[in-house]
């Protein structure tokens, strides 16, 4: 049985999955916030409401005096409904509820919510990563577009184009098949200094 | 069944309300947070206005008993029950049951000026000399603190009927007045150590007399599949439980392992607390975590069969996970996990229901 997750830092950010946790751990290191911010995986959006209740009850959360709590989830098809579902869960567990994405609301703890990719558009973490790749001069980019264009001619078009593009790109690497979090920070993937990550970094820095 | 419990001014608890309880309640928390004190508080409440239980509750922690032979330590022992030793406010232990009825025990410890009390003492002693069966006789030669000390218990049952008892202590005399006791459900308090005392041997003997040994043997097979029978035999002059596991000779139960002793004593305690309460300190002692799920199934079944409630402390995360697994399959609403926390020099309680435990386990979120 692995050691249970313990809250050890006064700022925590909840993300939806193990691979997302790896990505955001690396992003925190990149912006030198790893000593302040702890990333926790809430296990998927269907678990989020229950997770908040259990997190709030955990002894380390209660003793740590957490002063800021951030939540990051994918917009998927609708940013508004994704934000609303996070707010509903926060309210149900007695947390403060922000009016808008990326807005910090005072409370115990202060709360802020970021809806990927940019608090405006549909999409997800992969959307951001693909945007960062697309702005680079990687030679595989035309191949990725060509592959997706080819798929369009068939009936098997993936429902999320950016995710499909990114995973196609991942499959093009020397070590194919890495997950997003695993690939993050490695040479030849996406640059965390890309401007597409700026709003996300600002969110973490202002927690 | 107890549904909630309020504790005021008792040991580490300044003012706390814990709810809701289930049939089986596992209590966890760091060292010295008040887990054992919570068991003691329930036990005291369930004893009503019983002076002997109040005066001797510290005996559960190995402190020498001070009743029925009062000594200098009786006041000190009693004072130690109060939060921060402060007896200016009474201890209040208030139960609400599942019919929303309340029952309370208040414990007072007061000191009066000796100059004022000389006359009172003689009157009190006269009034309170036992005339019938009582728990104590007045004794002399007490060299307690100066002045008159009074320990007073006021118990009010679900119908608000009051039951009182008191002990009055001066430097030279003490007098007890044990009032009529209320009719209360049976309650057993089990310590953390694994010792099968004569009392348990007697319980087994009485079960054997009426053909109820399967209630004990079947759960014990979780730990020792070969067990066929337990017998009460004399070792020297001491009656002891021996197990038959198909060898040439019977084996003293303690030699079959600490887990066997622990589970035997738990099951025997349950058989003696029909419709009552069993309080167990450090329930997992002696039990390997791999057996805990089946042990909890057996405890749950025994608790249901005897329609009683269990409160047990634990330090073991494996024990909690095992209980959760055992109850999830059978009676998910029959388990609560209560964690006591020290928050800002006070004690607070978090009660986990089945869903919260499940989430904490599945997301590997720390609970202890």
Interface residues (C-beta under 8 A of the other chain):
Chain A: X1 X2 X4 X5 X6 X7 X41 X42 X43 X47 X50 X51 X53 X54 X55 X57 X58 X59 X60 X62 X63
Chain B: X29 X30 X317 X318 X321 X339 X341 X343 X348 X350 X352 X355 X356 X358 X359 X360 X362 X363 X364 X365 X366 X367 X368
